[in-house]
Amino acid sequence: ATRIKLFKETKRERFLQPDELPRFFKALADEPNTIFRNFCVLSLLLGQRRSNTEAIKWSDVDFENRIIRIAETKTGKPQLVVLSDQAIEVLQEMRTFSTSEWLFPSAYSKSGHLETPSKLWQKLLERANIQDLRIHDLRRTFASYQAMNGASETIIGDSIGDKSPAAISIYARINKDPVRISVQQATDRIFQSATNK
């Protein structure tokens, strides 16, 4: 196989554009499935991988310190996810009605939580008139809005849990305050774009 030429991989750069955000949030507001709606909103506000967001338990949420602890990520390392004001608000509302250990419970999966809601996602995109957007692109949207606000690559990497081995020692020493500020600024900008204010 050493002589086989590999296909060139093109990195995906798709994220929700400012003009798409109002349509996206309008489609979410019209979404009848509240579990899926909250999943989409928090996927955007947390900037985490789909599988990690799907598997969050209420015991992972620390309201007092405004973080979510993800025990194991793709990198095999735990991740502390900083929560913006808007994320806290969504979580508090969800908690009022929740009867499950999962944030996003599902009676149709073996795990007991939401898993790859592809059909619901496609219907959402149709209502929003948005093309070629994947659930994972919400993570990229979050990071892109942090970058627009001037956040450093280190802070962005720390907030979304995207850590290269060379940077782990730097991330381990970073104070969460700059990350918290960046997360809040990015979330504010997303909501400002969504409402065209």
Contacts in CASP RR format, 6 or more apart in sequence:
PFRMAT RR
TARGET T0000
AUTHOR 0000-0000-0000
METHOD contacts of the structure
MODEL  1
ATRIKLFKETKRERFLQPDELPRFFKALADEPNTIFRNFCVLSLLLGQRR
SNTEAIKWSDVDFENRIIRIAETKTGKPQLVVLSDQAIEVLQEMRTFSTS
EWLFPSAYSKSGHLETPSKLWQKLLERANIQDLRIHDLRRTFASYQAMNG
ASETIIGDSIGDKSPAAISIYARINKDPVRISVQQATDRIFQSATNK
12 137 0 8 1.000
12 140 0 8 1.000
13 140 0 8 1.000
14 132 0 8 1.000
14 133 0 8 1.000
14 134 0 8 1.000
14 137 0 8 1.000
14 140 0 8 1.000
15 137 0 8 1.000
15 140 0 8 1.000
15 141 0 8 1.000
15 143 0 8 1.000
15 144 0 8 1.000
16 24 0 8 1.000
16 44 0 8 1.000
16 130 0 8 1.000
16 133 0 8 1.000
16 137 0 8 1.000
16 138 0 8 1.000
16 141 0 8 1.000
18 193 0 8 1.000
20 128 0 8 1.000
20 130 0 8 1.000
20 133 0 8 1.000
21 190 0 8 1.000
21 193 0 8 1.000
21 194 0 8 1.000
22 193 0 8 1.000
22 194 0 8 1.000
22 195 0 8 1.000
22 196 0 8 1.000
23 128 0 8 1.000
23 129 0 8 1.000
23 130 0 8 1.000
24 128 0 8 1.000
24 130 0 8 1.000
24 194 0 8 1.000
25 194 0 8 1.000
25 195 0 8 1.000
26 127 0 8 1.000
26 128 0 8 1.000
27 124 0 8 1.000
27 125 0 8 1.000
27 127 0 8 1.000
27 128 0 8 1.000
28 37 0 8 1.000
28 40 0 8 1.000
28 41 0 8 1.000
28 124 0 8 1.000
30 127 0 8 1.000
31 37 0 8 1.000
31 40 0 8 1.000
31 120 0 8 1.000
31 124 0 8 1.000
33 120 0 8 1.000
35 104 0 8 1.000
35 105 0 8 1.000
35 106 0 8 1.000
35 114 0 8 1.000
36 104 0 8 1.000
36 114 0 8 1.000
36 117 0 8 1.000
36 120 0 8 1.000
36 124 0 8 1.000
38 90 0 8 1.000
38 94 0 8 1.000
38 103 0 8 1.000
38 104 0 8 1.000
39 53 0 8 1.000
39 54 0 8 1.000
39 103 0 8 1.000
39 104 0 8 1.000
39 114 0 8 1.000
39 117 0 8 1.000
40 121 0 8 1.000
40 124 0 8 1.000
40 135 0 8 1.000
40 138 0 8 1.000
41 90 0 8 1.000
42 53 0 8 1.000
42 87 0 8 1.000
42 90 0 8 1.000
42 91 0 8 1.000
42 103 0 8 1.000
43 50 0 8 1.000
43 53 0 8 1.000
43 135 0 8 1.000
43 138 0 8 1.000
43 139 0 8 1.000
44 138 0 8 1.000
44 141 0 8 1.000
44 142 0 8 1.000
44 190 0 8 1.000
45 83 0 8 1.000
45 84 0 8 1.000
45 86 0 8 1.000
45 87 0 8 1.000
45 90 0 8 1.000
45 142 0 8 1.000
45 187 0 8 1.000
45 190 0 8 1.000
46 53 0 8 1.000
46 68 0 8 1.000
46 81 0 8 1.000
46 83 0 8 1.000
46 87 0 8 1.000
46 142 0 8 1.000
47 53 0 8 1.000
47 81 0 8 1.000
47 138 0 8 1.000
47 139 0 8 1.000
47 142 0 8 1.000
47 143 0 8 1.000
47 159 0 8 1.000
47 160 0 8 1.000
48 70 0 8 1.000
48 79 0 8 1.000
48 81 0 8 1.000
48 139 0 8 1.000
48 160 0 8 1.000
48 161 0 8 1.000
49 73 0 8 1.000
49 74 0 8 1.000
49 136 0 8 1.000
49 139 0 8 1.000
50 116 0 8 1.000
50 135 0 8 1.000
50 136 0 8 1.000
50 139 0 8 1.000
52 70 0 8 1.000
52 73 0 8 1.000
52 74 0 8 1.000
52 79 0 8 1.000
53 104 0 8 1.000
54 104 0 8 1.000
54 113 0 8 1.000
54 114 0 8 1.000
54 115 0 8 1.000
54 116 0 8 1.000
55 102 0 8 1.000
55 111 0 8 1.000
55 113 0 8 1.000
56 68 0 8 1.000
56 70 0 8 1.000
56 102 0 8 1.000
56 103 0 8 1.000
56 104 0 8 1.000
57 101 0 8 1.000
57 102 0 8 1.000
57 103 0 8 1.000
58 95 0 8 1.000
58 98 0 8 1.000
58 100 0 8 1.000
58 101 0 8 1.000
58 102 0 8 1.000
58 103 0 8 1.000
59 101 0 8 1.000
60 68 0 8 1.000
60 69 0 8 1.000
60 70 0 8 1.000
60 71 0 8 1.000
61 68 0 8 1.000
61 91 0 8 1.000
61 103 0 8 1.000
62 68 0 8 1.000
62 69 0 8 1.000
63 88 0 8 1.000
63 91 0 8 1.000
63 92 0 8 1.000
66 82 0 8 1.000
66 83 0 8 1.000
66 88 0 8 1.000
66 180 0 8 1.000
67 80 0 8 1.000
67 81 0 8 1.000
67 82 0 8 1.000
67 83 0 8 1.000
68 80 0 8 1.000
68 81 0 8 1.000
68 83 0 8 1.000
69 78 0 8 1.000
69 79 0 8 1.000
69 80 0 8 1.000
69 81 0 8 1.000
70 78 0 8 1.000
70 79 0 8 1.000
70 80 0 8 1.000
70 81 0 8 1.000
71 78 0 8 1.000
72 78 0 8 1.000
73 79 0 8 1.000
73 161 0 8 1.000
75 161 0 8 1.000
75 163 0 8 1.000
77 163 0 8 1.000
77 168 0 8 1.000
79 161 0 8 1.000
80 176 0 8 1.000
81 159 0 8 1.000
82 159 0 8 1.000
82 176 0 8 1.000
82 179 0 8 1.000
82 180 0 8 1.000
82 183 0 8 1.000
83 91 0 8 1.000
83 183 0 8 1.000
84 183 0 8 1.000
84 184 0 8 1.000
84 186 0 8 1.000
84 187 0 8 1.000
84 188 0 8 1.000
85 184 0 8 1.000
85 187 0 8 1.000
86 187 0 8 1.000
86 191 0 8 1.000
87 187 0 8 1.000
91 103 0 8 1.000
94 103 0 8 1.000
98 105 0 8 1.000
102 112 0 8 1.000
102 113 0 8 1.000
102 114 0 8 1.000
103 113 0 8 1.000
104 113 0 8 1.000
104 114 0 8 1.000
105 112 0 8 1.000
105 113 0 8 1.000
105 114 0 8 1.000
106 112 0 8 1.000
106 113 0 8 1.000
106 114 0 8 1.000
106 115 0 8 1.000
109 115 0 8 1.000
117 135 0 8 1.000
121 135 0 8 1.000
125 131 0 8 1.000
125 133 0 8 1.000
139 160 0 8 1.000
141 190 0 8 1.000
142 159 0 8 1.000
142 160 0 8 1.000
142 186 0 8 1.000
142 190 0 8 1.000
143 156 0 8 1.000
143 157 0 8 1.000
143 159 0 8 1.000
143 160 0 8 1.000
143 162 0 8 1.000
145 186 0 8 1.000
145 187 0 8 1.000
145 189 0 8 1.000
145 190 0 8 1.000
146 155 0 8 1.000
146 156 0 8 1.000
146 159 0 8 1.000
146 182 0 8 1.000
146 183 0 8 1.000
146 185 0 8 1.000
146 186 0 8 1.000
147 156 0 8 1.000
148 186 0 8 1.000
148 189 0 8 1.000
149 182 0 8 1.000
149 185 0 8 1.000
149 186 0 8 1.000
149 189 0 8 1.000
151 159 0 8 1.000
151 182 0 8 1.000
151 185 0 8 1.000
151 186 0 8 1.000
154 167 0 8 1.000
154 170 0 8 1.000
154 171 0 8 1.000
154 174 0 8 1.000
155 174 0 8 1.000
155 178 0 8 1.000
155 179 0 8 1.000
155 182 0 8 1.000
156 162 0 8 1.000
156 182 0 8 1.000
157 163 0 8 1.000
157 167 0 8 1.000
157 171 0 8 1.000
158 171 0 8 1.000
158 174 0 8 1.000
158 179 0 8 1.000
159 179 0 8 1.000
159 182 0 8 1.000
159 183 0 8 1.000
163 171 0 8 1.000
END
